[in-house]
Amino acid sequence: MVGKKGIPTEGLLGSGLTPAIFAEAGMEHQRKYGTTFEQFAKVSVKNHHHSTLNPKAMYQIETPLETVMGSVGP
């Protein structure tokens, strides 16, 4: 993605790797709309629940909100 003056807007925090790009998008969403960590955690809980319904999912475990909220990044 390219910004207004031809400056790349992906990986501006030092990484063009996909997880970092999603993290940057999440931080921008928080800044712009006031999204909370708990709201993002609830999306994770929902996604983990859906994985339990998919026999081909790599991880098929339910993850409670408390576990997601208490997790620490790298």
N, C-alpha and C positions, 0 to 999 in steps of 0.2 A: 504494500500500500504506500502511496506517495502523498505527502502533504501538499499544502498550497503552493510552496515555492520549489517543488521537486525534491524535497528532503524526505527520505524514507521515514515513515512513522512506526514501523515495526522494529522491535528490538532496541528501542531508544535507551533502555536501562542497561544495555550491555549484552543482550543475548537475543538472537533471532530464533532460538529454539521454541518449538510450539508451546510447551508449558509456560515459558516466560512470556510469550505473546499473550496467552490467555490471562496470566496474572496481571499483566499491564492493562489489559482490557477491563479486568475486574476492578483494578484500582481507579481507572478512569470512570467507570460506572459508579463507584462509591463517591468519587469527588463530584460528579455531575448530578447524581440523583439521590445521594445520601443512603445508598444501599448499605445494610449492616452485615457484619460477619455472620451473624445468626441467620440472615436470609440466605446467604451463600451456603451455609452449613445445611440448611433445610433442603436445598437443591441436591446436595450430596446425599443426604439421607434418602430422598426420593429416588435418586438414580441407583443407589445400592439396593433399595427395595425392588426396583424393576429388574435388576440383575438376578434376583432370586427366582424370577419367573422365566428366565431365559436359560434353557439347558446348555446353550453354547457359550454362555458368558464365562469369561476367564475367572472372575470372582463371583461367587454366588452366596454372599454373606450379607445378612442384615446388619446395618451399622446404626446404632442409636444416636440421637442428636447429641447427647452428653459426650459420647466418644469423639464425634467430629469436633465439637466445640473445644474439647480438651486436647486435641492433637496439636503438635508443634511441628512447624515446617523445618526444612533442613538448615 
